[in-house]
Amino acid sequence: MSDINNPLGKVKTSYLAHDEVRPGQQEMIEDCLEALGNIGGIHFAAAPTGIGKTAAALSASLKIAKQNHNSPTVCFLTPRQGQHKIVIDTIQKINQRLENDETITVVDIIGREGMCEVIDRSTGKCECEKGRNNEETQKNLRMSILEAPRHVNWTIEQAKKRGVCAWATARSAAKYADVLVCDYNHFFIEAISELSLPSMGLTVGNSILIVDEAHNLPDRIRMGMERVLTPAIVKNAKGNLEEHIEGMRENNDASEQVERYDWAFEVMDTLHSIIKKYFHTIRNQTFDNGERKVESSELNNLFQRACDKTNRSIGQKQITDNFDPVRQPREHMERGLKELMTILFNVKIDLTDEDDGMESDAHKVASLIETLLRFEHSKALVYVYSNPKGSKEGRIISHLLDPGLVSGPIFAKCLGSILMSGTLYPPSMYSNLLNTNKEKTTMRTYQSPFLHTRRPIMVANDVTTRYKDRSYENTNRIQSHLQALCDATPGHLAVFLPSYSMLEEYIENHSFANVRIVSEQRDWSKQDLDSELKALENSKNPNKRIMLAGVFGGRLAEGIDYKNGVLDAVACIGIPNPPPSVYQKAYREYIEGRFGKKNAWRYTSSQPAINSILQAMGRPIRGIADRALILLLDKRNTDRTYIECYPSDIRMNATNEPETTKSFARRFFSRVKRLHEGSS
């Protein structure tokens, strides 16, 4: 095996998972090497399933990392736990082709709640931490993790046997690894990255990032910046603070320090009363679709009133030097809010998980204040009041409209990045949304060498789910097309819809012959998903075929590896455009201001909708041996608005009646087999 002497020449590298590169994979490795060869270089790879993008990204990243004298860590970031195993398996294959002294070390880590069985939410401690003082045992497990590529489940099992914390041990091993497999949040959610990266001995500046399923990254960053405000949260935050103050007094903390916290408690007490009255007022107003936009100045005023009223009531007991509660100069008003924020952050439960499961309400209020101060004069954040079903008070949620404000600086700091997905289309849109440096950004859409013949696409031109065109007859035609697909498909199939209400209307309220329907549930756990996937794999009898029914962007549509050709067909009903909302309107207006009117609808509605369909279409094709038929049940897919959102190499076949659908499907399945079943 020889190294890559010329990054743009024929690729032959020791860090490949296979003896030979696949069609498309070689081009991706070359592009990644060229991008990473430029410090801070970023490559966007719109790479379809089957070309081996995981192996390509690892091959190029490891090559560059091993050449760097600073020994950077290759961080493979993925939003789904199911992808972790694929990465570990790929590194195992790479190591099989290397000499023992060259093998790649890797640490696989997930959220704390997934690695520790019992966590005390009042202290943030886990029960398995009782063994953390056994440093020798933990050291031995850390060495075992690094001996060979280990899936996180192996680490959890071994930690239980040895009586140490799996999560703490994995974190302590990360700094010694060549590759870290983890969630996006460790780098792109500030509250988590500020704690997790230093504890693992990592820095953004000495990391090469591989962002898998990168089409999800903008939304994940937006979700990470969501802040929720309710009267109950303020009340609970006041309770958190009160408990903390009691502890300070028991510890005989300095009186000046206790006085600061007493001041903060008075502010929170006043704030709770103000917030309750405010929510009562806006709850009785008229809203668009049950919502109302809340100006940041409104929220800022509520907090300032609480600080002002408290300072007036306590007279000379001030929290900052030369604070004037009567004149309230702007800088002093902000000082009061910053002081309150700092105090509330100090009573937080340490945030050490991938979600906010360990976050105290005091921390939530502090984060909201931080967001208010950071985006007070920016159009990049919008606050929305809504009163969802079952809520007594309603809630206010902050929505970040520009994820590039978070991601841009991170990509600028790291040594290099590869962002990849089968639906990272168009790459230029994601480069814009994530605010990457245009001079250091490269992008490419890779062609599939086999999808044209092994994944044909049919579009039913006689049906639609457009609201104004819905009817009893239209619904019957959609169901008839779906039954025709069931009749002609030899194995299992999946159907995806824009919402759970449509899933019920089109699928659950109808009886389909010769298949058993398994509908996605909102509260499904990973164990539920694994169970259903196992049922598919174990049910090979043609008389026991299963129709999976889920929603676009849901648990069944993304992140599941339907391997070994377990799905023969996929049907996509409708186009999952986002419904009208205060947030959606603000988002479109913001994008129009940033990227122009031409891009506003595409970036905010049509392209995300089509990418959700593309993601669903990719479920049955997980390798070059697979084959599947795709049926799009909405004629709008061929309208100009939407057809331009599909990759240019997509070819669509028209069907105008269920019989045509059935005959097309029968011809396909009779001629094209999975490769191990016969010739294709």
C-alpha positions in Angstrom: 0.0 0.0 0.0 1.3 3.4 -0.9 0.5 6.8 0.4 -1.0 9.7 -1.5 1.9 11.6 -3.0 -0.3 13.6 -5.3 -3.7 14.4 -3.7 -5.2 15.1 -7.1 -4.0 11.9 -8.7 -5.2 8.4 -8.5 -6.2 7.7 -4.9 -4.4 4.8 -3.1 -4.2 5.3 0.6 -3.6 3.2 3.7 -6.7 4.6 5.4 -9.2 3.0 3.1 -11.8 0.5 4.5 -11.7 -1.6 1.3 -9.0 -2.8 -1.2 -10.5 -0.7 -4.0 -12.4 2.6 -4.0 -15.9 2.6 -5.4 -17.1 4.8 -8.3 -17.7 8.3 -6.9 -15.7 7.5 -3.7 -12.4 8.2 -5.3 -13.5 11.7 -6.5 -14.8 12.4 -3.0 -11.5 11.4 -1.3 -9.6 13.6 -3.8 -11.9 16.6 -3.1 -11.7 16.2 0.7 -7.9 15.9 0.6 -7.7 19.1 -1.5 -10.0 21.0 0.9 -8.4 19.7 4.1 -4.9 20.5 2.7 -5.9 24.1 3.1 -6.0 25.0 6.8 -9.6 25.8 7.6 -10.8 24.3 4.4 -14.4 23.1 4.2 -15.9 20.7 1.7 -19.6 20.1 1.2 -20.3 16.7 -0.3 -23.8 15.9 -1.6 -23.1 12.2 -1.8 -25.8 9.5 -2.4 -25.9 6.3 -0.5 -23.7 3.6 -1.9 -20.6 5.5 -2.8 -19.1 5.0 0.6 -19.0 8.6 1.9 -18.3 7.6 5.5 -15.2 5.7 4.4 -14.2 8.5 2.0 -14.4 11.2 4.7 -12.5 9.1 7.3 -9.8 8.2 4.7 -9.1 11.8 3.8 -9.4 13.2 7.3 -7.0 10.6 8.9 -4.5 11.1 6.1 -4.4 14.8 6.8 -4.5 14.4 10.6 -1.5 11.9 10.6 0.5 14.4 8.6 -0.1 17.2 11.1 2.5 17.4 13.9 -0.1 18.6 16.3 -2.0 15.3 16.1 -5.5 16.8 15.7 -8.5 14.7 16.6 -10.9 13.7 13.8 -14.4 14.3 15.2 -17.1 12.4 13.5 -20.4 14.2 14.4 -23.7 12.6 13.7 -27.2 13.4 14.9 -28.3 9.7 15.2 -27.0 6.9 17.4 -27.6 4.4 14.6 -24.8 6.0 12.6 -22.3 5.4 15.3 -22.0 1.6 14.6 -21.3 2.3 10.9 -18.4 4.5 11.8 -17.0 2.0 14.3 -17.3 -0.8 11.8 -15.6 1.3 9.1 -12.6 2.0 11.4 -12.4 -1.7 12.2 -12.1 -2.4 8.5 -9.4 0.3 8.1 -7.4 -1.2 11.0 -7.5 -4.7 9.4 -5.6 -3.2 6.5 -3.0 -1.5 8.7 0.1 -2.6 10.6 -0.5 -2.9 14.4 1.6 0.2 15.2 -0.5 2.2 12.7 -4.0 1.3 13.8 -6.6 4.0 14.5 -7.9 4.6 18.0 -11.4 5.7 18.5 -13.8 6.7 21.3 -17.6 6.4 20.8 -19.7 8.5 23.2 -23.4 9.4 23.5 -25.3 11.5 26.0 -24.9 10.9 29.7 -28.5 9.7 30.1 -27.8 7.0 27.5 -24.6 5.8 29.3 -25.6 6.1 33.0 -28.6 4.1 34.2 -29.6 6.4 37.1 -28.9 10.1 37.4 -29.9 12.2 40.5 -31.4 15.3 38.9 -31.1 17.3 42.1 -27.3 16.8 42.1 -26.4 15.9 38.6 -24.6 12.9 39.8 -25.0 9.3 38.5 -25.1 6.2 40.7 -22.2 4.6 38.7 -20.0 7.5 39.8 -19.5 5.7 43.1 -16.7 3.8 41.4 -15.0 6.9 39.9 -12.5 7.0 42.8 -11.2 3.6 41.7 -8.7 5.3 39.3 -6.9 2.1 38.4 -10.1 0.4 37.3 -11.1 3.4 35.2 -7.6 3.6 33.7 -7.8 -0.1 32.7 -11.1 0.4 31.0 -9.9 3.5 29.3 -7.0 1.5 27.9 -9.4 -1.3 26.8 -11.5 1.3 24.9 -8.5 2.4 23.0 -7.2 -1.1 22.2 -9.6 -1.6 19.4 -12.6 0.2 17.9 -15.4 -0.3 20.5 -19.1 0.6 20.1 -20.5 2.6 22.9 -22.7 -0.3 24.0 -19.5 -2.3 24.7 -18.2 0.5 26.9 -21.5 0.6 28.8 -21.5 -3.1 29.5 -17.8 -3.2 30.5 -18.3 -0.2 32.9 -21.2 -2.0 34.6 -19.1 -5.1 35.2 -16.1 -3.1 36.5 -18.2 -0.7 38.7 -17.1 2.6 37.0 -18.9 5.3 35.1 -19.0 4.6 31.3 -19.6 8.2 30.5 -16.8 9.6 32.6 -14.4 6.9 31.4 -15.2 7.5 27.7 -14.7 11.3 28.2 -11.3 10.7 29.8 -10.2 8.5 26.9 -11.2 11.0 24.2 -8.0 13.0 24.3 -5.9 9.9 23.5 -8.0 8.9 20.5 -7.4 9.6 16.8 -11.2 9.7 16.2 -14.1 10.8 18.4 -17.6 9.8 17.4 -20.2 12.0 19.1 -23.2 14.3 18.7 -23.4 17.7 17.0 -24.0 19.3 20.3 -20.5 18.8 21.6 -19.3 21.5 19.1 -22.4 23.5 18.0 -24.3 24.0 21.3 -22.3 26.5 23.3 -23.7 25.5 26.8 -22.5 21.9 26.1 -19.3 22.5 24.2 -17.9 24.9 26.8 -18.1 22.1 29.3 -17.6 18.9 27.3 -14.6 19.8 25.1 -12.3 21.0 27.9 -13.2 17.9 30.0 -12.3 15.7 27.1 -9.0 17.6 26.5 -10.2 18.8 23.0 -10.3 22.1 21.3 -12.1 23.3 18.2 -8.8 24.7 16.9 -7.1 21.3 16.9 -10.0 19.3 15.4 -11.0 18.1 12.0 -14.8 17.9 11.8 -16.8 15.4 9.8 -20.4 16.4 9.9 -22.6 13.5 8.9 -26.2 14.0 7.7 -25.2 17.7 7.5 -28.6 18.7 6.1 -29.8 18.5 9.7 -27.2 20.9 11.1 -29.0 24.2 10.6 -32.1 23.0 12.3 -30.1 21.4 15.2 -28.4 24.7 15.8 -31.7 26.5 15.8 -33.1 24.0 18.3 -30.1 24.5 20.5 -30.7 28.2 20.6 -34.4 27.8 21.6 -35.2 29.3 24.9 -38.6 28.8 26.6 -40.2 31.2 29.1 -43.3 30.5 31.2 -44.5 31.7 34.6 -43.9 28.2 36.0 -40.2 28.2 34.8 -39.7 31.6 36.6 -41.3 30.3 39.7 -39.2 27.1 39.7 -36.1 29.2 39.0 -36.9 31.2 42.1 -37.1 27.9 44.1 -33.7 26.8 42.7 -32.2 30.0 43.9 -33.8 29.8 47.3 -32.4 26.3 47.9 -29.0 27.6 46.8 -29.1 30.5 49.3 -30.0 28.1 52.1 -27.0 26.1 51.3 -24.8 29.2 51.3 -26.0 30.1 54.8 -25.4 26.6 56.0 -21.8 26.9 54.7 -21.4 30.3 56.4 -20.6 32.0 53.1 -19.5 35.7 53.2 -22.4 38.0 54.0 -21.7 40.2 51.0 -22.0 37.2 48.7 -25.3 36.1 50.4 -26.6 39.6 50.0 -26.1 39.5 46.3 -28.1 36.3 46.1 -30.8 37.7 48.3 -31.1 40.6 45.9 -31.4 38.1 43.0 -34.2 36.3 44.9 -36.1 39.5 45.3 -35.8 40.2 41.6 -37.1 36.7 40.7 -40.0 37.1 43.2 -40.9 40.4 41.5 -40.3 38.9 38.0 -42.7 36.0 38.7 -45.6 38.5 39.5 -44.8 40.6 36.4 -44.6 37.6 34.1 -47.8 36.1 35.4 -49.7 39.4 34.6 -48.0 39.7 31.2 -49.0 36.1 30.2 -52.6 36.7 31.3 -52.7 39.8 29.1 -51.4 38.3 25.9 -53.3 35.1 26.4 -56.5 37.1 26.0 -55.4 38.9 22.8 -56.1 37.9 19.2 -53.3 36.0 17.5 -52.4 34.8 14.0 -53.0 31.0 14.1 -53.1 31.1 17.9 -49.7 32.8 18.0 -48.2 36.2 18.5 -44.8 37.7 17.8 -43.2 39.1 21.0 -40.7 41.9 20.5 -37.4 41.4 22.4 -37.9 44.9 23.8 -41.1 43.7 25.5 -39.2 40.9 27.3 -36.3 43.1 28.1 -38.6 45.6 29.7 -40.2 42.9 31.9 -36.8 41.9 33.3 -35.7 45.5 33.7 -38.9 46.4 35.6 -38.2 43.5 38.0 -34.6 44.8 38.6 -35.7 48.4 38.9 -38.6 47.7 41.2 -36.4 45.5 43.5 -33.7 48.1 43.7 -36.2 50.8 44.6 -37.7 48.7 47.3 -34.4 47.8 49.0 -33.0 51.3 49.0 -29.3 51.5 49.4 -28.6 47.8 49.0 -27.2 48.0 45.5 -25.5 45.3 43.4 -23.1 47.5 41.5 -21.0 50.5 42.3 -22.6 53.8 41.5 -25.9 52.2 40.5 -28.6 54.8 40.2 -32.1 53.2 40.5 -33.9 56.5 39.7 -32.2 57.6 36.5 -31.4 54.0 35.4 -28.7 54.7 32.7 -28.6 52.1 30.0 -25.3 50.6 31.0 -26.4 50.2 34.6 -29.7 48.5 33.6 -27.7 46.0 31.6 -25.3 45.5 34.6 -28.3 44.5 36.7 -29.4 41.9 34.1 -25.9 40.6 33.7 -25.6 40.2 37.5 -28.9 38.4 37.7 -27.8 36.1 34.8 -24.5 35.3 36.4 -26.1 34.4 39.8 -28.7 32.2 38.1 -26.0 30.4 36.1 -24.1 29.7 39.4 -27.1 27.8 40.8 -27.5 25.6 37.7 -27.2 21.8 37.7 -24.2 21.1 35.5 -25.3 20.6 31.9 -23.5 17.6 30.8 -25.9 15.7 28.5 -26.8 16.0 24.8 -30.2 17.6 25.8 -31.5 19.8 28.5 -32.6 16.9 30.7 -30.2 18.0 33.4 -30.8 21.8 33.0 -32.3 23.6 36.0 -35.0 26.2 35.6 -32.6 28.8 37.0 -30.2 28.0 34.1 -33.1 28.3 31.6 -33.9 31.8 32.8 -30.2 32.7 32.8 -29.9 31.5 29.2 -33.0 33.5 28.2 -31.4 36.7 29.7 -28.1 35.9 27.9 -30.0 35.6 24.6 -31.9 38.8 25.2 -28.7 40.7 25.7 -26.9 39.1 22.8 -29.7 39.5 20.2 -31.5 42.6 21.6 -30.9 44.7 18.4 -30.6 41.8 15.9 -33.2 40.6 13.5 -31.7 37.1 13.6 -33.9 36.0 16.6 -37.7 36.1 16.9 -39.8 35.4 20.0 -43.2 33.7 19.6 -46.0 33.3 22.1 -48.3 30.3 21.7 -50.8 28.5 23.8 -50.6 24.8 22.8 -53.4 22.4 23.6 -53.2 21.4 27.3 -51.2 24.5 28.3 -52.8 26.7 31.0 -50.5 29.6 30.7 -48.9 29.4 27.2 -45.3 29.9 26.5 -42.8 32.1 24.7 -40.1 30.5 22.6 -37.1 32.1 21.0 -36.2 31.0 17.5 -32.8 31.6 15.9 -33.3 32.6 12.2 -29.6 32.5 11.3 -27.7 29.3 12.4 -24.6 30.7 10.6 -24.1 33.1 13.6 -23.2 30.0 15.6 -21.6 27.7 12.9 -19.6 30.2 11.0 -17.1 31.0 13.8 -16.7 27.3 14.6 -15.9 26.3 11.0 -13.4 29.2 10.9 -11.6 28.0 14.0 -11.2 24.3 13.2 -8.4 22.8 11.1 -10.8 21.6 8.4 -14.3 20.3 7.9 -16.2 17.8 5.7 -20.0 18.2 5.6 -21.8 15.3 3.9 -25.2 14.0 3.3 -27.3 12.3 0.6 -29.6 15.3 0.7 -27.1 18.2 1.1 -28.7 19.8 -1.9 -27.9 22.3 -3.2 -24.6 22.5 -1.3 -24.5 26.3 -2.0 -27.6 26.8 0.1 -26.1 25.0 3.1 -22.9 27.0 2.7 -24.9 30.2 2.8 -27.0 29.1 5.8 -24.0 27.9 7.8 -22.0 31.0 6.9 -18.8 29.2 5.8 -15.8 31.2 4.4 -16.4 31.2 0.6 -12.7 31.4 -0.2 -12.1 28.2 1.7 -15.3 26.3 0.7 -15.5 23.7 -2.0 -18.6 21.7 -2.9 -19.7 18.9 -5.2 -22.7 16.9 -6.0 -21.6 13.3 -6.6 -23.5 11.1 -9.1 -24.7 7.6 -8.1 -23.3 4.9 -10.4 -26.4 2.7 -10.0 -29.5 4.6 -8.8 -31.0 5.2 -12.3 -31.4 1.5 -12.9 -31.8 0.2 -9.3 -34.1 3.0 -7.9 -36.6 4.1 -10.5 -39.0 6.9 -9.5 -42.7 7.1 -10.5 -44.9 10.2 -10.0 -48.6 9.8 -9.9 -49.9 12.7 -12.0 -53.6 12.2 -11.0 -53.3 12.9 -7.3 -52.3 15.7 -4.9 -52.5 16.6 -1.3 -52.7 20.3 -1.9 -55.4 21.5 0.5 -57.7 23.2 -2.0 -57.7 20.0 -4.2 -58.4 17.5 -1.5 -61.5 15.4 -1.9 -62.9 11.9 -1.2 -62.2 10.8 -4.8 -58.6 12.2 -4.6 -58.0 10.3 -1.3 -59.3 7.1 -2.9 -57.0 7.4 -5.9 -54.0 7.9 -3.5 -55.0 4.8 -1.6 -55.5 2.8 -4.8 -52.0 3.7 -6.1 -50.6 2.6 -2.8 -52.6 -0.7 -2.9 -51.3 -1.3 -6.5 -47.7 -0.8 -5.2 -48.4 -3.3 -2.4 -49.8 -5.8 -4.8 -46.7 -5.7 -7.1 -44.0 -5.4 -4.4 -42.6 -8.8 -3.3 -41.4 -7.6 0.2 -41.9 -4.9 2.7 -42.5 -1.2 1.9 -42.6 2.1 3.7 -44.9 5.1 3.2 -44.2 8.6 4.5 -46.5 11.6 4.9 -46.2 15.2 6.0 -48.0 14.8 9.4 -49.5 12.4 11.9 -53.0 13.6 11.1 -52.5 12.8 7.4 -51.0 9.4 8.3 -54.2 8.6 10.2 -56.4 9.9 7.3 -54.7 8.2 4.4 -53.3 5.0 6.0 -54.7 4.1 9.4 -58.3 4.8 8.4 -58.1 2.5 5.4 -57.7 -1.3 5.0 -54.8 -2.4 2.7 -54.9 -6.0 1.5 -52.0 -8.4 2.0 -49.9 -6.2 4.3 -49.8 -5.4 8.0 -49.5 -1.7 8.8 -47.0 -0.6 11.4 -47.5 3.1 12.2 -44.9 5.3 13.7 -45.7 6.6 17.2 -44.7 10.0 18.5 -43.3 8.5 21.7 -41.3 5.6 20.2 -38.0 5.0 21.9 -34.8 3.6 20.2 -35.8 0.2 21.6 -39.1 0.4 19.9 -37.4 1.3 16.6 -35.0 -1.6 16.9 -37.8 -4.0 17.6 -39.7 -2.9 14.5 -36.6 -3.2 12.4 -35.9 -6.6 13.7 -39.5 -7.6 12.8 -38.9 -6.5 9.2 -35.7 -8.6 9.0 -37.2 -11.7 10.5 -40.4 -11.6 8.5 -39.3 -12.9 5.1 -42.6 -14.7 4.3 -44.4 -13.0 1.4 -47.7 -13.6 3.3 -46.4 -11.6 6.2 -45.4 -8.4 4.5 -45.2 -5.1 6.5 -46.1 -1.6 5.5 -44.2 0.9 7.7 -46.1 4.2 7.9 -44.3 7.3 9.2 -43.8 11.0 8.8 -41.2 12.9 6.8 -38.3 13.9 9.1 -39.5 11.4 11.7 -37.9 8.4 13.3 -38.6 6.0 10.4 -37.6 8.4 7.7 -34.1 9.4 8.9 -31.3 7.7 10.7 -32.4 4.1 10.4 -30.2 1.7 8.4 -32.6 -0.5 6.5 -29.8 -2.9 5.6 -29.8 -6.1 3.5 -32.6 -4.9 1.2 -35.2 -5.1 3.9 -37.4 -2.5 2.1 -38.4 -3.1 -1.6 -40.4 0.1 -2.1 -41.1 3.5 -0.7 -44.1 5.7 -1.3 -44.1 9.5 -0.5 -47.5 11.1 -0.1 -47.7 14.8 -0.4 -45.0 17.5 -0.1 -44.1 18.4 3.5 -44.1 22.2 3.2 -44.0 23.9 6.7 -47.4 25.2 7.8 -47.9 29.0 8.1 -46.7 30.4 11.4 -45.3 33.5 13.0 -41.9 31.9 13.0 -42.1 30.8 9.3 -43.1 34.3 8.3 -40.2 35.9 10.2 -37.8 33.3 8.8 -38.8 33.9 5.2 -38.5 37.7 5.7 -35.0 37.3 7.3 -33.8 35.0 4.5 -35.1 37.4 1.9 -33.1 40.2 3.5 -29.9 38.0 3.6 -30.1 36.1 0.4 -32.6 37.9 -1.8 -36.3 37.4 -2.7 -35.5 34.6 -5.3 -34.0 32.4 -2.6 -36.5 33.2 0.2 -39.2 30.6 -0.7 -36.7 28.0 -1.8 -34.5 28.2 1.3 -37.4 28.2 3.8 -40.0 26.0 2.2 -39.6 24.2 -1.1 -36.0 23.0 -0.8 -36.4 21.7 2.8 -39.6 19.9 1.7 -38.0 18.2 -1.2 -34.9 17.3 0.8 -37.2 15.5 3.3 -38.7 13.5 0.4 -35.2 12.8 -0.9 -34.2 11.6 2.6 -37.2 9.2 2.6 -36.4 8.0 -0.9 -33.0 7.0 0.2 -34.1 4.7 3.0 -34.2 1.4 1.0 -31.0 1.9 -0.9 -28.2 1.4 1.7 -25.6 -0.3 -0.6 -24.8 -1.2 -4.2 -26.6 -4.6 -3.9 -29.9 -3.0 -3.0 -32.8 -2.1 -5.3 -36.1 -0.5 -4.7 -39.0 1.3 -6.4 -40.1 4.9 -5.4 -43.6 6.2 -5.8 -44.3 9.9 -5.4 -48.0 10.4 -4.8 -48.4 14.1 -5.6 -48.3 15.6 -9.1 -46.8 18.8 -7.7 -43.4 17.1 -7.7 -43.1 17.9 -11.4 -44.1 21.5 -11.0 -41.3 24.0 -11.8 -41.3 25.2 -8.1 -40.3 21.7 -6.9 -38.6 20.0 -9.8 -35.8 22.5 -9.7 -35.2 21.5 -6.1 -34.3 17.9 -7.1 -30.8 17.0 -8.1 -30.3 17.4 -11.9 -29.7 13.6 -12.4 -33.1 12.6 -11.0 -35.4 11.0 -13.6 -39.1 10.6 -13.1 -41.6 8.3 -14.8 -45.2 9.3 -15.0 -48.1 7.1 -13.9 -51.7 8.3 -14.4 -53.6 5.4 -12.9 -53.2 2.6 -10.3 -53.0 -0.1 -13.0 -50.0 1.7 -14.6 -48.4 1.8 -11.2 -48.9 -1.9 -10.7 -47.6 -3.0 -14.1 -44.5 -0.7 -13.9 -43.7 -2.2 -10.4 -44.2 -5.8 -11.6 -41.9 -5.2 -14.6 -39.2 -3.7 -12.3 -39.2 -6.4 -9.7 -39.2 -9.2 -12.3 -36.2 -7.7 -14.1 -34.1 -6.2 -11.2 -33.1 -8.3 -8.3 -30.9 -7.7 -5.3 -27.4 -8.6 -6.5 -27.0 -11.7 -4.3 -30.4 -12.9 -5.6 -29.4 -13.0 -9.2 -28.4 -10.9 -12.1 -29.7 -7.3 -12.3 
